[in-house]
Amino acid sequence: MSYISFHYWALQVKKLSFFPHNP
């Protein structure tokens, strides 16, 4: 896993943690 991919993944997780999407 490249650093950029990991960084992008981390940002997605952070967004979900702050802004959870209700189904």
C-alpha positions in Angstrom: 0.0 0.0 0.0 1.5 3.3 -1.0 1.6 6.3 1.3 -0.8 8.3 -0.8 -3.4 5.4 -0.8 -3.1 5.1 3.0 -3.4 8.8 3.5 -6.5 8.9 1.2 -8.0 6.0 3.1 -7.3 7.7 6.4 -9.1 10.9 5.2 -12.2 8.8 4.2 -12.3 7.2 7.6 -11.9 10.5 9.3 -14.8 12.0 7.2 -17.0 9.0 8.1 -16.2 9.4 11.8 -17.1 13.1 11.8 -19.9 12.9 9.3 -21.6 9.5 9.6 -24.0 8.7 6.7 -27.3 7.3 7.9 -28.7 4.5 5.7 
